Amino acid sequence: MLAKLTWTEIKLGLREPTVAVFALAFPLILLYLLLNSFGTLPDPDFGGVSPADWYVPAYAIGSIAATGLIAIPVHLAAYRERGVLRRLRASGIAAWPVLAAQTLVAALIVTVGSAVMVALGDASYELSTPASPVVVAAGFLLATATFCAVGVALASLLPTARAAQVVGLLLFFAMFFISGGGPPEAILPDGVKAVAGALPMAYSVDVLQRGWWTGDWDVTGLVVQAAVLVAATAVAIWRLREV
């Protein structure tokens, strides 16, 4: 059942790729714009690493966040409006395969997009080799699961696809530019840093960047994301049983 749902979602995504393309193209375009502005030499404002090594991990998380906060809520909210989720439930399909299928499809999209981003970034700006591929991979997978769960939870709570799109865009841009996608943390005002510290994207970026730069685990980032994942999954499964 899970395999069938996942394959169906892949085919539907290929027919309506607009949101997924935005989730992949926007971070990539902005990456090149910022790197052409900040250069690629090691910089104290960027934690002593090059802007390329700062932004590529951050924008990999940006692709994950855009997919989870925009693509998934719009897609599933449209399902709710058309009664698709109700028919699935009537057919005896539990909530968890729907959540799992969305996560698998999103993981495929962001993995391909991030691989392209890393390849282009390395070809253009000579990225450093990740200090710990294991930590980077673990951080990537955890961030994907977390934002997918948040996306499904949002879709289950919001009444329409239009509402999901508006809320998703607001959440994404509110996080993106202060959680690693915009100016480096060192030059942000203290108030903005405090806001970023309350958002899950900042922790996802910290985990991936630390794994890339030093190979160390960011325990705080892992714990915060795990807590968000558990809470969002609980809300998503509870609401999907009700729709």
C-alpha positions as CSV (number, residue, x, y, z in Angstrom):
1,M,0.0,0.0,0.0
2,L,2.8,2.5,0.9
3,A,4.6,1.8,-2.3
4,K,1.4,2.3,-4.4
5,L,0.7,5.6,-2.6
6,T,4.2,6.8,-3.0
7,W,4.3,6.0,-6.8
8,T,0.9,7.7,-7.2
9,E,2.2,10.8,-5.5
10,I,5.3,10.9,-7.7
11,K,3.2,10.8,-10.8
12,L,0.9,13.5,-9.6
13,G,3.9,15.6,-8.6
14,L,5.3,15.3,-12.2
15,R,2.0,16.5,-13.6
16,E,1.9,19.6,-11.3
17,P,5.5,20.5,-10.6
18,T,5.1,24.2,-10.0
19,V,5.5,24.3,-6.2
20,A,8.3,21.7,-6.2
21,V,10.2,23.6,-8.9
22,F,9.9,26.7,-6.7
23,A,11.2,24.8,-3.7
24,L,14.3,23.8,-5.7
25,A,14.9,26.7,-8.0
26,F,14.5,29.6,-5.5
27,P,17.3,28.5,-3.1
28,L,19.6,27.7,-6.0
29,I,19.1,31.1,-7.7
30,L,19.5,33.0,-4.5
31,L,22.6,30.9,-3.7
32,Y,24.4,32.2,-6.8
33,L,23.2,35.8,-6.1
34,L,24.6,35.8,-2.6
35,L,27.8,34.1,-3.4
36,N,28.5,36.6,-6.2
37,S,27.9,39.3,-3.6
38,F,29.9,37.9,-0.6
39,G,32.7,36.1,-2.5
40,T,34.1,32.8,-1.6
41,L,37.1,33.5,0.7
42,P,36.9,32.5,4.4
43,D,35.2,35.2,6.3
44,P,34.9,35.8,10.1
45,D,31.3,36.8,9.7
46,F,30.6,33.3,8.3
47,G,32.1,31.4,11.2
48,G,35.6,31.5,9.6
49,V,34.5,29.4,6.5
50,S,33.8,30.5,3.0
51,P,30.3,31.9,2.1
52,A,30.0,28.9,-0.2
53,D,30.5,26.4,2.7
54,W,28.0,28.5,4.7
55,Y,25.2,28.8,2.2
56,V,25.2,25.4,0.5
57,P,24.2,23.5,3.7
58,A,21.8,26.3,4.6
59,Y,20.1,26.2,1.2
60,A,19.8,22.4,1.3
61,I,17.8,22.9,4.4
62,G,16.0,25.8,2.6
63,S,14.8,23.3,-0.1
64,I,13.6,21.0,2.6
65,A,11.7,23.7,4.4
66,A,10.1,25.0,1.2
67,T,9.0,21.5,0.2
68,G,7.6,20.8,3.7
69,L,6.0,24.2,4.4
70,I,4.6,25.0,0.9
71,A,4.5,22.0,-1.4
72,I,3.0,19.4,1.0
73,P,0.4,21.6,2.7
74,V,-0.9,22.9,-0.7
75,H,-1.1,19.4,-2.1
76,L,-2.8,17.7,0.9
77,A,-5.1,20.7,1.5
78,A,-6.3,20.3,-2.1
79,Y,-6.9,16.6,-1.3
80,R,-9.1,17.6,1.7
81,E,-11.1,20.1,-0.4
82,R,-11.8,17.4,-3.1
83,G,-12.6,14.8,-0.5
84,V,-9.7,12.6,-1.5
85,L,-8.6,12.0,2.1
86,R,-12.1,11.1,3.2
87,R,-12.3,8.5,0.4
88,L,-9.0,7.1,1.4
89,R,-10.1,6.7,4.9
90,A,-13.4,5.1,3.8
91,S,-11.3,2.6,1.8
92,G,-9.5,1.5,5.0
93,I,-6.3,3.4,4.4
94,A,-4.8,4.5,7.7
95,A,-3.3,8.0,8.3
96,W,0.3,6.9,8.6
97,P,0.8,5.7,4.9
98,V,-0.4,9.1,3.7
99,L,2.2,10.8,5.9
100,A,4.9,8.3,5.0
101,A,4.2,8.6,1.2
102,Q,4.4,12.4,1.4
103,T,7.7,12.2,3.3
104,L,9.2,9.7,0.8
105,V,8.3,11.8,-2.2
106,A,9.5,15.0,-0.5
107,A,12.8,13.2,0.4
108,L,13.3,12.2,-3.2
109,I,12.7,15.8,-4.4
110,V,15.0,17.5,-1.9
111,T,17.7,14.8,-2.3
112,V,17.8,15.4,-6.1
113,G,17.7,19.1,-5.6
114,S,20.4,19.2,-2.9
115,A,22.6,17.0,-5.0
116,V,22.3,19.3,-7.9
117,M,23.0,22.3,-5.6
118,V,26.1,20.7,-4.1
119,A,27.4,19.7,-7.6
120,L,26.9,23.1,-9.1
121,G,28.3,24.8,-6.0
122,D,31.4,22.7,-6.0
123,A,31.9,23.2,-9.7
124,S,31.5,27.0,-9.4
125,Y,33.0,27.7,-5.9
126,E,35.1,24.6,-4.9
127,L,33.2,23.6,-1.8
128,S,35.1,21.9,1.0
129,T,34.5,18.2,1.6
130,P,32.0,17.5,4.4
131,A,34.0,16.7,7.6
132,S,31.5,14.0,8.5
133,P,29.2,12.6,5.7
134,V,27.4,10.6,8.4
135,V,26.4,13.6,10.5
136,V,25.4,15.5,7.3
137,A,23.3,12.7,6.1
138,A,21.6,12.2,9.5
139,G,20.9,15.9,9.7
140,F,19.5,16.0,6.2
141,L,17.2,13.0,6.9
142,L,16.0,14.4,10.2
143,A,15.3,17.8,8.7
144,T,13.3,16.2,5.9
145,A,11.2,14.1,8.2
146,T,10.6,17.1,10.5
147,F,9.5,19.6,7.9
148,C,7.4,16.9,6.1
149,A,5.6,16.2,9.3
150,V,5.0,19.9,9.9
151,G,3.7,20.2,6.4
152,V,1.2,17.4,6.8
153,A,0.1,18.9,10.1
154,L,-0.4,22.3,8.5
155,A,-2.4,20.7,5.7
156,S,-4.6,18.8,8.2
157,L,-5.3,22.0,10.1
158,L,-5.9,24.6,7.3
159,P,-9.2,24.6,5.5
160,T,-8.2,25.2,1.9
161,A,-5.3,24.9,-0.5
162,R,-5.2,28.7,-0.8
163,A,-4.9,29.1,3.0
164,A,-2.2,26.5,3.1
165,Q,-0.3,28.4,0.4
166,V,-0.5,31.7,2.2
167,V,0.5,30.3,5.6
168,G,3.2,28.1,4.1
169,L,4.8,31.0,2.2
170,L,4.7,33.3,5.3
171,L,6.2,30.6,7.5
172,F,8.9,29.8,4.9
173,F,10.1,33.3,4.3
174,A,9.8,34.2,8.0
175,M,12.3,31.4,8.7
176,F,14.5,31.4,5.6
177,F,16.1,34.8,5.7
178,I,16.9,34.8,9.4
179,S,17.9,31.1,9.8
180,G,20.9,30.9,7.5
181,G,19.4,31.8,4.1
182,G,20.1,35.5,4.4
183,P,22.9,37.5,6.1
184,P,25.1,35.5,8.4
185,E,24.2,35.2,12.1
186,A,27.1,37.3,13.2
187,I,25.7,40.5,11.6
188,L,22.0,40.0,12.6
189,P,20.6,42.2,15.4
190,D,20.1,40.5,18.7
191,G,16.4,40.6,18.5
192,V,16.4,38.8,15.1
193,K,18.8,36.2,16.5
194,A,16.3,35.5,19.4
195,V,13.5,35.0,16.9
196,A,15.6,32.7,14.8
197,G,16.4,30.7,17.9
198,A,12.7,29.9,18.3
199,L,12.3,28.5,14.7
200,P,13.1,24.9,13.7
201,M,14.9,25.8,10.5
202,A,17.8,27.5,12.5
203,Y,18.4,24.2,14.3
204,S,18.3,22.2,11.1
205,V,20.9,24.5,9.5
206,D,23.1,24.3,12.6
207,V,23.2,20.5,12.5
208,L,24.0,20.4,8.8
209,Q,26.6,23.2,8.9
210,R,28.4,21.8,12.0
211,G,28.5,18.3,10.4
212,W,29.9,19.8,7.2
213,W,32.5,22.0,8.8
214,T,33.7,20.1,11.9
215,G,32.0,16.7,11.8
216,D,30.5,17.3,15.3
217,W,26.9,16.5,16.3
218,D,24.8,19.5,17.3
219,V,22.9,17.8,20.1
220,T,20.6,20.8,20.8
221,G,19.6,21.0,17.1
222,L,18.9,17.3,17.0
223,V,16.8,17.3,20.2
224,V,14.7,20.4,19.1
225,Q,14.0,18.8,15.7
226,A,13.1,15.5,17.2
227,A,10.6,17.2,19.5
228,V,9.1,19.1,16.6
229,L,8.9,15.9,14.6
230,V,7.1,14.0,17.3
231,A,4.6,16.9,18.0
232,A,3.9,17.5,14.3
233,T,3.5,13.8,13.6
234,A,1.0,13.4,16.4
235,V,-1.1,16.3,15.2
236,A,-1.0,15.1,11.6
237,I,-2.1,11.6,12.4
238,W,-4.8,12.8,14.8
239,R,-6.2,15.2,12.2
240,L,-6.0,12.9,9.3
241,R,-8.2,10.4,11.2
242,E,-10.8,13.2,11.5
243,V,-11.0,14.5,7.9
